[in-house]
């Protein structure tokens, strides 16, 4: 497995691609994951993919994943169609530059998992929109799956819930994967969310969906039993995201579970750690994960497992 990190390099008010690549190489990263709103703008890549490819390869790096966080389940039809076109362009851009994975969201018209309706209400209650949204997902993502197949690209669905994704737990993953059965749509592994959602143990979650992990965007999570007692689950301070190695997760076990599940691609670091923000956190997480991997001289470079079956 290789190690990378997520950045919006090239976007407004951030660093340039050159600065990003220089720092990444000097801190032992193998690759990067970029947003389609920065240096990896889809239109620019489609027009001339060599610019970005060369900018990374000059520093011994490659683009592991292109991120296009789209919401194809918005209640406004015009917005849905606009977001669908954006995701289709990202697939074209990834194919043009030779990047095998596009990460996006399953989408939702509401945030924080509220598509289920009121907490502890029976299935099918008036506020439960899950059936409606799974059908909307089927309609919107069937063309996405077909286009990804044509371009030989894998779509990895982000499993975060707060930003607005119905694909945030095992029940919904099963429903979405059944709604659009395709080898070109899978999941992106981020076990930090499962800690505070109490979807545990995370290693069992990974093994249950073996073969469908098409990317791994990783961060840690720390739970404070004291603050949970003080605030209950509706509180805002009883759990926090951390960079890998600063929370409650066992990364040796997670990496082992990913390997058992057929995943041998990239461990991609995300940083939402208030205690170690910015580059310091990226570097810390990269070092922590690197020590858990075999020595580079003893293994082959990371590959996309679906391409070598």
One Martini backbone bead per residue (centre of mass of N, CA, C, O) as a GRO file, in nm:
protein
  309
    1UNK     BB    1   0.098   0.035   0.018
    2UNK     BB    2   0.020   0.363  -0.005
    3UNK     BB    3   0.078   0.720   0.072
    4UNK     BB    4  -0.151   0.989   0.130
    5UNK     BB    5  -0.329   1.305   0.059
    6UNK     BB    6  -0.560   1.569   0.118
    7UNK     BB    7  -0.610   1.839  -0.129
    8UNK     BB    8  -0.663   2.191  -0.262
    9UNK     BB    9  -0.460   2.238  -0.462
   10UNK     BB   10  -0.498   2.550  -0.647
   11UNK     BB   11  -0.680   2.695  -0.488
   12UNK     BB   12  -0.804   2.929  -0.319
   13UNK     BB   13  -0.617   2.998  -0.042
   14UNK     BB   14  -0.369   2.815  -0.129
   15UNK     BB   15  -0.158   2.602  -0.245
   16UNK     BB   16   0.042   2.493  -0.470
   17UNK     BB   17   0.136   2.228  -0.650
   18UNK     BB   18   0.439   2.266  -0.607
   19UNK     BB   19   0.430   2.288  -0.298
   20UNK     BB   20   0.289   2.022  -0.245
   21UNK     BB   21   0.492   1.827  -0.383
   22UNK     BB   22   0.740   1.904  -0.222
   23UNK     BB   23   0.630   1.830   0.056
   24UNK     BB   24   0.543   1.536   0.005
   25UNK     BB   25   0.825   1.423  -0.068
   26UNK     BB   26   0.970   1.525   0.204
   27UNK     BB   27   0.728   1.333   0.368
   28UNK     BB   28   0.683   1.039   0.231
   29UNK     BB   29   0.496   1.058  -0.009
   30UNK     BB   30   0.335   0.903  -0.301
   31UNK     BB   31   0.063   1.078  -0.301
   32UNK     BB   32  -0.251   1.227  -0.417
   33UNK     BB   33  -0.552   1.401  -0.330
   34UNK     BB   34  -0.785   1.579  -0.534
   35UNK     BB   35  -0.968   1.845  -0.614
   36UNK     BB   36  -1.196   1.976  -0.863
   37UNK     BB   37  -1.127   2.295  -0.745
   38UNK     BB   38  -0.831   2.294  -0.845
   39UNK     BB   39  -0.569   2.158  -1.007
   40UNK     BB   40  -0.813   1.929  -1.072
   41UNK     BB   41  -0.970   2.046  -1.285
   42UNK     BB   42  -1.154   1.900  -1.520
   43UNK     BB   43  -1.118   2.085  -1.767
   44UNK     BB   44  -0.806   2.100  -1.755
   45UNK     BB   45  -0.747   1.801  -1.781
   46UNK     BB   46  -0.891   1.746  -2.049
   47UNK     BB   47  -0.717   1.949  -2.212
   48UNK     BB   48  -0.432   1.891  -2.012
   49UNK     BB   49  -0.300   1.629  -1.838
   50UNK     BB   50   0.016   1.680  -1.835
   51UNK     BB   51   0.045   1.902  -1.626
   52UNK     BB   52  -0.029   1.740  -1.370
   53UNK     BB   53   0.134   1.485  -1.412
   54UNK     BB   54   0.414   1.630  -1.421
   55UNK     BB   55   0.395   1.787  -1.150
   56UNK     BB   56   0.412   1.511  -0.993
   57UNK     BB   57   0.638   1.331  -1.129
   58UNK     BB   58   0.877   1.528  -1.063
   59UNK     BB   59   0.821   1.413  -0.741
   60UNK     BB   60   0.719   1.105  -0.740
   61UNK     BB   61   0.411   1.134  -0.813
   62UNK     BB   62   0.049   1.071  -0.784
   63UNK     BB   63  -0.287   1.036  -0.876
   64UNK     BB   64  -0.513   0.857  -0.678
   65UNK     BB   65  -0.752   1.084  -0.653
   66UNK     BB   66  -1.068   1.221  -0.744
   67UNK     BB   67  -1.260   1.487  -0.607
   68UNK     BB   68  -1.639   1.497  -0.615
   69UNK     BB   69  -1.860   1.666  -0.419
   70UNK     BB   70  -2.170   1.551  -0.480
   71UNK     BB   71  -2.541   1.619  -0.515
   72UNK     BB   72  -2.779   1.391  -0.651
   73UNK     BB   73  -3.024   1.439  -0.403
   74UNK     BB   74  -3.152   1.685  -0.447
   75UNK     BB   75  -3.464   1.842  -0.453
   76UNK     BB   76  -3.348   1.986  -0.695
   77UNK     BB   77  -3.337   1.904  -1.019
   78UNK     BB   78  -3.130   2.102  -1.139
   79UNK     BB   79  -2.910   2.037  -0.932
   80UNK     BB   80  -2.880   1.738  -0.987
   81UNK     BB   81  -2.795   1.764  -1.288
   82UNK     BB   82  -2.547   1.939  -1.237
   83UNK     BB   83  -2.400   1.731  -1.053
   84UNK     BB   84  -2.391   1.504  -1.259
   85UNK     BB   85  -2.210   1.652  -1.464
   86UNK     BB   86  -1.970   1.689  -1.278
   87UNK     BB   87  -1.914   1.385  -1.238
   88UNK     BB   88  -1.872   1.314  -1.534
   89UNK     BB   89  -1.625   1.500  -1.569
   90UNK     BB   90  -1.447   1.360  -1.357
   91UNK     BB   91  -1.430   1.093  -1.506
   92UNK     BB   92  -1.294   1.205  -1.758
   93UNK     BB   93  -1.046   1.319  -1.611
   94UNK     BB   94  -0.940   1.057  -1.488
   95UNK     BB   95  -0.900   0.913  -1.758
   96UNK     BB   96  -0.701   1.120  -1.886
   97UNK     BB   97  -0.477   1.082  -1.635
   98UNK     BB   98  -0.494   0.787  -1.491
   99UNK     BB   99  -0.720   0.781  -1.269
  100UNK     BB  100  -0.905   0.523  -1.100
  101UNK     BB  101  -1.046   0.738  -0.890
  102UNK     BB  102  -1.369   0.854  -0.770
  103UNK     BB  103  -1.477   1.075  -0.522
  104UNK     BB  104  -1.799   1.064  -0.359
  105UNK     BB  105  -2.134   1.116  -0.298
  106UNK     BB  106  -2.456   1.002  -0.252
  107UNK     BB  107  -2.627   1.192  -0.095
  108UNK     BB  108  -2.857   1.465   0.024
  109UNK     BB  109  -3.116   1.684   0.142
  110UNK     BB  110  -2.988   1.607   0.421
  111UNK     BB  111  -2.840   1.619   0.730
  112UNK     BB  112  -2.733   1.398   0.976
  113UNK     BB  113  -2.940   1.151   0.900
  114UNK     BB  114  -3.252   1.269   0.852
  115UNK     BB  115  -3.381   1.059   0.645
  116UNK     BB  116  -3.517   0.876   0.881
  117UNK     BB  117  -3.602   1.081   1.083
  118UNK     BB  118  -3.712   1.033   1.370
  119UNK     BB  119  -3.603   0.921   1.643
  120UNK     BB  120  -3.731   0.610   1.710
  121UNK     BB  121  -3.891   0.552   1.461
  122UNK     BB  122  -4.067   0.390   1.249
  123UNK     BB  123  -4.073   0.241   0.976
  124UNK     BB  124  -4.241   0.447   0.744
  125UNK     BB  125  -4.255   0.710   0.836
  126UNK     BB  126  -4.324   1.029   0.729
  127UNK     BB  127  -3.996   1.114   0.771
  128UNK     BB  128  -3.910   0.870   0.598
  129UNK     BB  129  -3.678   0.881   0.299
  130UNK     BB  130  -3.520   0.625   0.210
  131UNK     BB  131  -3.679   0.506  -0.028
  132UNK     BB  132  -3.683   0.758  -0.207
  133UNK     BB  133  -3.361   0.793  -0.217
  134UNK     BB  134  -3.287   0.524  -0.343
  135UNK     BB  135  -3.439   0.577  -0.606
  136UNK     BB  136  -3.287   0.834  -0.680
  137UNK     BB  137  -3.013   0.701  -0.691
  138UNK     BB  138  -3.073   0.505  -0.920
  139UNK     BB  139  -3.131   0.724  -1.134
  140UNK     BB  140  -2.853   0.892  -1.102
  141UNK     BB  141  -2.628   0.636  -1.096
  142UNK     BB  142  -2.659   0.467  -1.349
  143UNK     BB  143  -2.507   0.660  -1.549
  144UNK     BB  144  -2.246   0.662  -1.384
  145UNK     BB  145  -2.176   0.362  -1.405
  146UNK     BB  146  -2.165   0.353  -1.713
  147UNK     BB  147  -1.943   0.567  -1.749
  148UNK     BB  148  -1.728   0.431  -1.574
  149UNK     BB  149  -1.708   0.178  -1.746
  150UNK     BB  150  -1.622   0.316  -2.012
  151UNK     BB  151  -1.356   0.450  -1.843
  152UNK     BB  152  -1.237   0.272  -1.614
  153UNK     BB  153  -1.386   0.363  -1.338
  154UNK     BB  154  -1.395   0.423  -0.988
  155UNK     BB  155  -1.648   0.457  -0.746
  156UNK     BB  156  -1.624   0.630  -0.431
  157UNK     BB  157  -1.810   0.634  -0.143
  158UNK     BB  158  -1.876   0.838   0.093
  159UNK     BB  159  -1.939   0.774   0.461
  160UNK     BB  160  -2.034   1.033   0.545
  161UNK     BB  161  -2.298   1.224   0.723
  162UNK     BB  162  -2.292   1.534   0.786
  163UNK     BB  163  -2.279   1.639   0.477
  164UNK     BB  164  -2.470   1.438   0.316
  165UNK     BB  165  -2.537   1.093   0.340
  166UNK     BB  166  -2.695   0.789   0.290
  167UNK     BB  167  -2.405   0.639   0.273
  168UNK     BB  168  -2.338   0.564   0.628
  169UNK     BB  169  -2.420   0.250   0.640
  170UNK     BB  170  -2.472  -0.079   0.602
  171UNK     BB  171  -2.766  -0.066   0.514
  172UNK     BB  172  -2.722   0.150   0.284
  173UNK     BB  173  -2.506   0.008   0.125
  174UNK     BB  174  -2.675  -0.230   0.040
  175UNK     BB  175  -2.896  -0.065  -0.105
  176UNK     BB  176  -2.713   0.081  -0.311
  177UNK     BB  177  -2.565  -0.166  -0.436
  178UNK     BB  178  -2.839  -0.291  -0.532
  179UNK     BB  179  -2.953  -0.053  -0.706
  180UNK     BB  180  -2.637  -0.039  -0.831
  181UNK     BB  181  -2.503  -0.292  -0.991
  182UNK     BB  182  -2.142  -0.249  -0.973
  183UNK     BB  183  -1.793  -0.255  -1.031
  184UNK     BB  184  -1.794   0.090  -1.036
  185UNK     BB  185  -1.924   0.074  -0.738
  186UNK     BB  186  -1.826   0.189  -0.412
  187UNK     BB  187  -1.610   0.239  -0.134
  188UNK     BB  188  -1.492   0.451   0.132
  189UNK     BB  189  -1.264   0.420   0.389
  190UNK     BB  190  -1.392   0.560   0.718
  191UNK     BB  191  -1.380   0.476   1.058
  192UNK     BB  192  -1.434   0.737   1.223
  193UNK     BB  193  -1.751   0.739   1.203
  194UNK     BB  194  -1.810   0.462   1.354
  195UNK     BB  195  -1.745   0.536   1.640
  196UNK     BB  196  -1.984   0.752   1.698
  197UNK     BB  197  -2.203   0.544   1.559
  198UNK     BB  198  -2.153   0.245   1.668
  199UNK     BB  199  -1.984   0.083   1.434
  200UNK     BB  200  -1.893  -0.221   1.574
  201UNK     BB  201  -1.622  -0.329   1.468
  202UNK     BB  202  -1.439  -0.202   1.210
  203UNK     BB  203  -1.315  -0.466   1.100
  204UNK     BB  204  -1.591  -0.602   1.037
  205UNK     BB  205  -1.689  -0.397   0.833
  206UNK     BB  206  -1.467  -0.439   0.628
  207UNK     BB  207  -1.516  -0.747   0.580
  208UNK     BB  208  -1.817  -0.735   0.487
  209UNK     BB  209  -1.703  -0.533   0.230
  210UNK     BB  210  -1.549  -0.705   0.056
  211UNK     BB  211  -1.453  -0.562  -0.264
  212UNK     BB  212  -1.577  -0.241  -0.205
  213UNK     BB  213  -1.298  -0.109  -0.162
  214UNK     BB  214  -1.171   0.179  -0.353
  215UNK     BB  215  -1.096   0.337  -0.087
  216UNK     BB  216  -0.890   0.537   0.170
  217UNK     BB  217  -1.014   0.778   0.396
  218UNK     BB  218  -0.820   0.883   0.675
  219UNK     BB  219  -0.921   0.881   1.021
  220UNK     BB  220  -0.971   0.962   1.348
  221UNK     BB  221  -1.115   0.891   1.688
  222UNK     BB  222  -1.227   1.062   1.989
  223UNK     BB  223  -1.351   0.959   2.304
  224UNK     BB  224  -1.536   1.113   2.578
  225UNK     BB  225  -1.682   0.989   2.851
  226UNK     BB  226  -1.730   1.249   3.011
  227UNK     BB  227  -1.883   1.410   2.782
  228UNK     BB  228  -2.100   1.200   2.738
  229UNK     BB  229  -2.217   1.226   3.021
  230UNK     BB  230  -2.273   1.538   3.004
  231UNK     BB  231  -2.426   1.539   2.696
  232UNK     BB  232  -2.453   1.316   2.528
  233UNK     BB  233  -2.522   1.246   2.192
  234UNK     BB  234  -2.602   1.566   2.136
  235UNK     BB  235  -2.333   1.664   2.157
  236UNK     BB  236  -2.012   1.862   2.070
  237UNK     BB  237  -1.757   1.702   2.267
  238UNK     BB  238  -1.739   1.370   2.282
  239UNK     BB  239  -1.618   1.399   1.989
  240UNK     BB  240  -1.319   1.361   1.771
  241UNK     BB  241  -1.124   1.430   1.524
  242UNK     BB  242  -0.830   1.259   1.404
  243UNK     BB  243  -0.539   1.167   1.338
  244UNK     BB  244  -0.359   0.915   1.279
  245UNK     BB  245  -0.276   0.809   1.620
  246UNK     BB  246  -0.492   1.018   1.805
  247UNK     BB  247  -0.689   0.787   1.878
  248UNK     BB  248  -0.891   0.477   1.910
  249UNK     BB  249  -0.758   0.341   1.679
  250UNK     BB  250  -0.636   0.039   1.511
  251UNK     BB  251  -0.421   0.042   1.243
  252UNK     BB  252  -0.316  -0.244   1.216
  253UNK     BB  253  -0.597  -0.379   1.197
  254UNK     BB  254  -0.707  -0.219   0.958
  255UNK     BB  255  -0.494  -0.294   0.750
  256UNK     BB  256  -0.544  -0.596   0.772
  257UNK     BB  257  -0.845  -0.590   0.687
  258UNK     BB  258  -0.798  -0.470   0.410
  259UNK     BB  259  -0.617  -0.695   0.303
  260UNK     BB  260  -0.829  -0.926   0.345
  261UNK     BB  261  -1.036  -0.753   0.142
  262UNK     BB  262  -0.838  -0.668  -0.119
  263UNK     BB  263  -0.673  -0.417  -0.029
  264UNK     BB  264  -0.399  -0.241  -0.244
  265UNK     BB  265  -0.354   0.076  -0.217
  266UNK     BB  266  -0.451   0.364  -0.055
  267UNK     BB  267  -0.350   0.573   0.218
  268UNK     BB  268  -0.558   0.847   0.303
  269UNK     BB  269  -0.508   1.151   0.443
  270UNK     BB  270  -0.689   1.322   0.692
  271UNK     BB  271  -0.762   1.666   0.837
  272UNK     BB  272  -0.971   1.726   1.153
  273UNK     BB  273  -0.757   1.828   1.371
  274UNK     BB  274  -0.756   2.059   1.628
  275UNK     BB  275  -0.469   1.964   1.763
  276UNK     BB  276  -0.343   1.902   1.442
  277UNK     BB  277  -0.315   2.103   1.211
  278UNK     BB  278  -0.229   2.056   0.905
  279UNK     BB  279   0.088   1.951   0.828
  280UNK     BB  280   0.149   1.819   1.097
  281UNK     BB  281  -0.078   1.605   1.077
  282UNK     BB  282   0.003   1.471   0.815
  283UNK     BB  283   0.286   1.382   0.904
  284UNK     BB  284   0.203   1.212   1.145
  285UNK     BB  285   0.019   1.009   0.994
  286UNK     BB  286   0.226   0.909   0.792
  287UNK     BB  287   0.421   0.789   1.000
  288UNK     BB  288   0.224   0.597   1.141
  289UNK     BB  289   0.156   0.424   0.888
  290UNK     BB  290   0.440   0.346   0.784
  291UNK     BB  291   0.522   0.159   1.034
  292UNK     BB  292   0.284  -0.063   0.942
  293UNK     BB  293   0.449  -0.124   0.695
  294UNK     BB  294   0.624  -0.262   0.482
  295UNK     BB  295   0.899  -0.267   0.337
  296UNK     BB  296   0.953  -0.148   0.023
  297UNK     BB  297   1.169  -0.373  -0.066
  298UNK     BB  298   0.940  -0.619  -0.007
  299UNK     BB  299   0.741  -0.472  -0.211
  300UNK     BB  300   0.504  -0.389  -0.415
  301UNK     BB  301   0.341  -0.172  -0.560
  302UNK     BB  302   0.058  -0.031  -0.560
  303UNK     BB  303  -0.266  -0.157  -0.646
  304UNK     BB  304  -0.548  -0.220  -0.826
  305UNK     BB  305  -0.721  -0.503  -0.763
  306UNK     BB  306  -0.932  -0.496  -1.008
  307UNK     BB  307  -0.689  -0.513  -1.238
  308UNK     BB  308  -0.564  -0.823  -1.128
  309UNK     BB  309  -0.788  -1.062  -1.150
   0.00000   0.00000   0.00000
